[in-house]
């Protein structure tokens, strides 16, 4: 009887331990590579520090398994910005007596971390075998230790790590240290799909490689290369990855955007794009005729990569359709960044596109939301700002036009440049703000990920989506930061994947262009100057010819009143939102969707050109066949391209409604308040 009871106790203990380590939810075992919440990474270049972490949603804990080639101590911590100061740290190992040691600590400066009065990390297992030490431990999402910890949330965190060669000298770790950025609670489908592909278990998946390279001499350049899709029947893209030959190549690429191209009616795709594909590409956004780029016909966004990005693979029930109309071409826009203006710098990369002939249940679409680039008037961030907010709008009228039924968002990529400190995707329906679709109030420019949502978000026709960005400009030497294409300028936008696809709709981008706003700034109008790669003031005469950067730095006095007023306007001023059907435009379906600028059919060729002007607008023009004079007039008029009323909608931040607040954490202590919880 006693033996049976003892055996039963052991069994109960083992079951409890497994529950702690594996979780009791519906997800696969942490040891199962199919678990999307199981992450595995080698943190050092020598392969000595290996980390596995996974999420127990029932217990609201993150479990960490660490294996390090050492007989000394192991350190792992959570940090907001990769710094020791303020980090939540554990130090543990197995002593010479064979007994484990483990403490919850916090860092004060770069000194030995101090032991917390509240021990919130739990050690589950520890052993030392030969030259390796293993620790398994966990921490709650929220420890309620307001003094020394911070919650594990949707914000990016930096894992700081270190190890020593001995157990009894915790301060000495030589160069055995580093950091690793992560969204600890996000799922990651890439390892599962990559393992299936590399193991040969998935014979249906193939890879389409798009390689591009460029010799840099300038500060930055947008380069457009064209690539023929290797299929002629409908397939589903299921994932993307970007491969760089060296770290130098990676450092000099700011972002990629992949577009689908459409030949005009009566023209074969090969005739239109094959020459461009063989040429190696051209500079994007040129404004000098003749425009040989062909980018005017490539309006549908299907993928983007930004600094720090990793592979993305879609859920099993979704695929992005390609080759539905037969032979197809993609345009790859690459933003090369050369801030030190090195000469003859060769930079290259390969975009890997994974596709399958096993069609999935739903067709995915990609939608670009936020503020139009270059946005030099809508994004004007005063110097020495700590938390300046701008917003890009996708108006209710646009989603009403896009979506004929409910759609499901399943992935999101949010984007700013160097001054960005926080990003949120706000969601409004009627008189209510819904929970944010995705957010990161600890945004890091060097870690821009396509994030698979833990729970798909339903968007209904008529919903409003706002992309909200927060900036800090205390390190710009007293200069304004304006919107623009350069990394030193700013953007506020996002790409999202959803299903089922709304054919033809790829953009929902906004700008502030009200007369009152321009009067407030003291300008009358601006235009894009391709040679200067900036927006230039065209009136009033005394400041005409100045770039918006020059005007904002030298002709606006950034006193408290001016700062408060521009912040108020950036939050609440109505936006003009553009949401064209780019496929209809490319196919020349003139009507309610596009303004047809002049001429009778007898006077014009049938060829229709999708024109991208410098300020991001799209219009349909027809190239004059006979009269040089009329062609010159047309090209002059096209500088003032506008969308039709159906393409443009007004949008403003709703006021006087119930606002969503960031979930409160139990880390509130005396005098503590949830930072930025309702400052929208």
N, C-alpha and C positions, 0 to 999 in steps of 0.2 A: 504493500500500500504506500509506504513512504517513498519507495523508489519511483512508483508511478506518479505520485504527486510532484516529486522533484523533476521528473522528466517533463511533466506538464508545465511546470514553472519555466523550464528552459525553453520549451516550445513557445510559450506565451511571450517570453523575453525576445526570442528571435523574431517572432511576428511583429512585435512592437518596433524592433530595430529596423526591420524591412519597411515598415510603414513610415518611419522617420526618413529613411534614406530614399525611398522610392515614391512616397506619396500614395495616398489612397484614392486619388482621382481617377479619371477615365483615360489619362494619358498613358502611353507605353512606358515600360520600365526604363529607367535612366540608362541602363546598359544597352538598350535597343536604339540603334541609329535612326530608327523611324520616328523617334520622339522629337518633335520640332522644338521642344524646350530644353533639349540636351545640347550643350555647346562644348566643343573640345578645341583647345588651342595650345600651341607651344609658345611660351612667352619670351624665350631667349633665343638668340641666334645659334647657340650650340646644342640646343635640344635637351637641356638639363632640367628645365622647369616646365612641367606639363600640368595644365589645369582643365578640369571638367566641371561645369556647373549646370544645374538643372533646377527647375522651379516646382515646388510643391504648392499647388494652388489651394488645396484644402486647408493646409496649415499656414498658408501665406508666409512661406519661408523659401530662401534660396540656399541650396546645398552645394558646397564646394568640395571637390576631391582634388587634392594636390599631390603630385609625385615629383620629387626633386632628387637629382643626383648629388647628394650631400649626406654627411653624417653630422651636420650641424643643425642650426635652427632654420625655420622657414617663416617668412613674413608675407602677409597679404593684407591689403587695405583698400578701402573705398575712398575716393577723393573726387571733389568737384572738378578740379582743373589739373590733376596730375601732380599736385604739390603735396609735400609732407604736412605742412601746417593745416590743422583742422581735419585731417584724415582719420577715419575709423579703421583701426588696424588690429590684426591678431598676430601674435608671435607664438610659435609652438614647435614641438619636436619630440624626440625621444632621448632621454638622458643616458649617461653612461651606465646607470643602474637599470636600464631597460624600462623605466617608467616614463610615461608621457608627461609633458608639461604644456600648458596652453593658457594664454591670457588675452583678454580683451583690453585694448589700449587706445589711446588717442595721441596724436602728434601735436607737439607745441614747438613750432619751428622745425629745425633739422636735427634736433637732439633725440636721444633715446625716447621713444614713445612712452608716455606715462600710463600706468594701470588705471583703468576706469573703476570708479566706485560701483558702477552697475555693469556686471558681467553678462552681456547679452548674446554673445556668440556661444554656441554649444559644440563641444567636441564629441564626435560619434565614434571615431576609430583612429588609431595611430600605431604605426609599426616602422621598424627599421630593419632592412634586410640587405646585407652586403653594403653596397655604396648608395642605396636608395632609401629615402624617408618618405612615408605616405601619411597624409592627414586627411580626414574627412570631417567637415564641420559645417554648421549652418547658422544663418541669422534671419530673424523675422524681417518682413518688409519694413516694419516700423517698430523700433525698439522702445519708443517713448522716452528715450534718453535725450532730452532737449539740449543738454550741456555739451555732449561729446559725439553724438551720432546724427545722421540725417536719414530720411526715409529712402528706401529703394522704390523708385517710382518710374514713370515713363521718361524721365530725364536721362540723358546720357551720363554715365559715370566713368571714371577712370580707375581701373584696377592697378594699384601700385604694388610691386612685388620685390622681394629681396630674399637672399639666403646667405648663410654664413657657413664656413668650413668647420666650425666648432660650436658647441652648445653654450659654453660659458663666457662668450664674449659677444653680446648682442649688438654692440655698437659697430662691430667690424664686419662689413660685407664687401669691401673692395669695390669692384665694378659689377658685382652680382646683383643688379637691380634694374628696374625699368618700369614701364607703365603700358597699359593696354586699354583702349576705349571700348565701351560696350553698352548696349541697351540690355540690361540683365534680364528683363521680363519679356522681351520680344521673342516670338518664334523665328526659326531660321530653317527654311525648307531646302536650302542649297546643299548641305552635306548629304542629305538623303538622295537627292536627284543626281548629284555628282557621283556618288557611290554606285548607284544603279547604272549609270552610263559607263563608268570606267571599269566596272566589273564585267561588262558585256551582257548583263542580265536584261538590258533594255535594247533590243535590236532595232526598234522603230525610231529611236532618237538619233538625229544627226546634228552636225555643227556647221554653221555657215560663218566663215571667218572674213571679217572686213578689216584690212590692214591699211593704215595711213601713216605717213611721216612727212616731216617738214623741216627745213633748215631755217632757224630763227635768227633774226638780227634785230627785230623790233621789240618794243615793250610787250605787246600782245598782238595776236592776230586770230581772227575767226576763219578757219579753213574748211571749205566744203568739198568733200570727195563723194563720188558716186559709185554704187556697187550693185551688180546684177544679182538678184535673188536666184538661187539655183533650182527653183521648182516652178512648175507651170500649172499645177493643180492645187486646190486649197489644202493648206497644212496649218498646224497650230504651233506658234512659238510658245515655249514653256519656260524659257529662262535666258538670262544674259549674264555675261561676265566680261571684264576688261583685263587684258594681259599686257603688262609693260615689260620690255626687255630688261630694263635696269631701273634702279631707284631714281636715277637722274631723269629718265623719261617720265616717270610718275610725277616727280616734283614740278615738271614744267607743263603739265596739262591741268587746266582748271575745270573743264567740264566737257561732256559730249552730249549732243542731242541727235537722235536718229529720226529721220522723217521718211514717210512713204511718198513716192512720186507718182504723178498722174500725167500721162501724155494727153494732149488736146484731142478732140474728136477728129477722126480721120487720119491720125498720125500713129504709127507703130511705136511701141515703147523703145525698141532697139534703135530706130531712126532718131528718136528724140534724145536718148540718154547714153547710148553705147560709146559714142565719141567722148562724152564727158567722163565716163567710167575709165576709159583707157588713158585719158590725159593726166590722171593723178589728182585733178581737182583745181579749184580756183578760190580766191578770197571771197568770203561771204559778204553780203550787204554792200556790194559795190553800187555806185549810183551813176557811173559814167556809161553812156551808150557806146557801142552795142554791149548789152549785158549778156555775156556768154555763160554765165554760171548755171542757169537753168533752175535756180532755187525757187523761182516764181511758180514752178509747177510742183513743188514738193512742200505741201502744207499740212500733212497729217503727222503729228508727233506720235511715235510709238515707243520711245525709250529715252532715258537720260541717265548719265553717270556724272557724279561730281566728286570733289576731292575726298579721299578716304573711303569711297564707295566700295562695296563688296558685291559678290554675285547675288542675283535675285532669281528665284524660281517660283513659279505660280502654284497655287493649290491645285490638287488633282482634278477639280471639276471645271477649270478655267484654262483657256488658251487664247493667244492673240492671233487672229487669222492673217495669213499671207497668201498671195498668189490666187486670190479669189477670181481675178479677171485674167488669169494667164500670166504671161511674162511681166515681171515687176522689177522696179529699181528702188533702191534706198539712197537717200542723201545723208551722209554723216557729217555733222557740223562739229568741228573740234576747236575749242578755245585753248590755244597755246598761250602760256603765260611765261614771260621772260623779264621779271622785274629788275634784274641786274643788267639787262640789255647786253648779254653775252653775244659775241659774234660767231657766226657759222656753227650755231648749236643745233645738232641734229637730234630730233625728238620723234619717236614713233610709238605705235601701239597697235593692238589687235582687239577688235570687238568680237567676242564669240557669241553667236546667236544659236541657241538650242531649239530645234523644232522637230515635230513628229507628224507622221501621217495618221496616227490614231487620234482622230478628232475628239475633243472633250465636250462636255455637256454645254458649256457656255462660251460664247465669243466675248473676249475682253476688248475694252476700249481704253484709250489713254487720253486724259484731259489735262491741259495746262491752264492753271488758274493763277491769279495774283495781279501784279501791276505790270503794265506794258513796259518793256525795255525799249529805249534807254531810260525812260521815266525821270528825266533830269528836272522836271518841274514838280512831279508828284512826290518824289523822294528828295527832300532837301533836309539834311540832318544838321542842326546847328553845331558849331564847335563846342567841345567840352560837355556834350550831353551824356548823361548817365543811363537814361532809359527812354529814348525817344521812340514813339510808336508810329508806324505807318501800316496801312491796310490795302490789300488788293481784293477786289470784289468780283464775285460771280453772281449776277443779279437773278432774282426770282424769274424775271421774264426770259432769261437765257436758259435756265434749267427747264422752264415750261416748254421752251422751244426744242431743247435737246431731247428730253426724255418723254416718251409717250406712255411710259409705265414706270413703276419703281425700279431703281437700279441699286446694285450692291457695290460699295467701295471696298476693296480688299487690300490695297497697298498704297503707300503715300511716300513721296520724297519732298521734303521742304528745303528751301534754298535761300540763303543770303550770302553776302560776301564777308569780308574781314571784320566789319563793325557789328555784325549780327550777334546778339546775345540770347535771344529767345524767339521761338516760333510756335504758333498755334493755328490750327484750322478750326474756325468757328462755324457753327451750323445753326441756322435759324429756320423755324417753320411757323408761319403765322405769327402769333403774338408771344412766342416762346423761343428761348435759346436752348437748344439741346446740348448734351455733353459734347465737349470738343471731340472732333474726329481723331485727332492726334496732336500731341504737343511735346515740346522739349524746351523747358525754361532754363536749361543749361546748355544751349546750343553751342556746338563747336564746329567752326568752319572746316576744320581738318577731318571731320567725321560725319560725312553726309551720306546717309543710308536710305535706300528704298526699304521702308518698314512694312512687313506683312502685318496687317491688323489682327489682333487676337480675336476680335469679334467684328465681322463685316458690318459696315454701316449702311443702312437703307437710306437712300435719298429719293424723295418724291418730286415729281414735276412741280415747280413753283417754290421749292426750297431755295434758301440763300446760303452761299458759302463764302466766308471771308478768310483770307490768308493774312494773319497778323504777325508783324515782325517788330522786334525790339532791338535798338542799336545803342552802342556806346562809342563816343568819339572823343575820349579824353586823351588820345595819343596821336592826334592828327596835326599837332603844331598850330592849333588855332584856326585850322581851315575847315570849311564846310565839307561834308561828304554828300555828293549828289548821286542820283541814279545814273547808271551807265553800264557799259559793257566791260570795262576794265575791272580787275580784281580790287583795285583801290577805290573804285566807285561801288555803288550798292544796287542790289536787287531785292525784291520781296515776291517770291513766286513759289509754286509747287506743282508737281506732277502727281496725278493719281490714276490708279488702275481701277476699273469697275466692270461690271457686266450687268445686263447684256449691252453690247456696243450700240451706240447711236451713230449710224454711218454719217460721215461727213463733218462731224463736229469735233474739233480738236483744241480750240482756244476759248477761254473765257477770261479775258484780261481787261483791266480797267485803268483809268487815269483821271486825275482831277483837271478839268479844263473849263471850269465855270468862269464867267467874266469877273465875278467878285473875287475869286481867288487870284486871278492874274492881276487885278487892280491892287489887291493886297500886297502882292510881290513887287508891284511897280513896273510891270512889263505888259506889253500888248500881245506879243506872239513870239514863238520860237520856231526854228527849223533845224533839221539835221544837216550838219556839215561833214560830208564823207571824208574830206581831206584831213580834217582836224579830229574826226571820230568823236564828235561831241555835239550837243545841242547848242545852238547859237541864237542869241536874242536878235529879233528883227525890228523891234520897236519898243519904246519911243526912239527917235533918231539919236539922242545923245548917248545911248548905250548900245545902239545897234552894232552888231559885229562881235560883241563880247560873248564868250561862252557862258553858259549858266554857272560854271564854277567861278569864273572871273567876276561875274556880276554878283553872285552870292557872297563872295569873299570881300569885295571892295565897295559894294553899293547897298548893302543891307547892314544896319546896325543891330547886332544880336544882343539887345538888352533883354531884361526879364519880360517886358510886355511882348516883345516880338517873339520870343521863345514860346511863351504861353499861348499866344494866338496861333502860331503855325502848328503847334501841337494840337490845339483844339480843332483846327481845320483838317489836319491829317487824320483825325479820328472821325469827325462828323460831317465834313464837306461831302456833298453828293459826288459820286463817281460816274463817269460815262463808261459803260461796260460794252465791249465788242465781242460778239460771239458768232462769227460768220460760218457758213457751211462751206468749208474749203474745197470739198470734193465737187460740189456744184459749181463753184467758181472756176476750178481747174478744167472742168468739162464744158465750161462755157454756157451754163444754164442761166442766162440772164433773165431777170424778172424781179420778183420781190426781194431777192437775196442780195443783189449787187447793183450798184449804180453803173449804168452803161453810158460812157462819156462821149457822146457826140457822134454825128455822122449817120449816113444812110448805108444800108447794106450794099448799095450799088457802088459806093465810094471806098469800101474797105475790104480788106482780105477777110476770109473766114477764120484765120488764125486768131485765137484769143490768148491774151497774156495775163497771167496772174502777177500783178506787180506788188512787191513789198517795198514800201517807202521807208525812209529812215526812222520815222517815229512809230513804226510797227503797224501801220494801217495797210489794208489790202483793198485793191479796187480792180475792176476789169476795164481794160483799155483795148482798143483795136488799132493795129498798126496800119498806118496809111500806106497805100500801095503806090499812089501816083504823086500826090502833092507834097513836096518837101516843106512848104510853108505850113500846111495844115498839120503835118507831123510835128513840126517844132512847136506849134501852138498846143497840140495835145500833150507833148512831153512837159511843157511848162505848166499846163493845167493839172497834170497828174501829181504835182507836188502838193496839191490841196485835196488829195483823195479822201473820200469819206465813205462810211458804210451807209446802207439804207437804214430806214427806221426799224426794219425788222431785225437788222444785225446789231443795233445799238439799243441799250436799255440803261436807265438810271438806277443807281443803287446807293443806299446810305446805311450806316450803322443804325439798327433799330434802337429807339429810345423809348423809355417809359414802359418797358416790358420786364418780365422776370429774367434776370441774367443768370447764366450758369457760373458756378464758382468752382475753382480747383478743389478737389476732395480734401477736406480737412484731415490733418494728421494728428496723432495723439502726442506729438512732440511739443505741444503748447505748454509752455511754462509761464511763470509770472512775467508779464511784459512782452511775451512772444506773440507775434501775429503771423498768419499765413502770408508769405511774401507774394505780392502781386496777385492775390487770389481773385480780385474782382476789378482790377485796373485794366479794363478792356477798351 
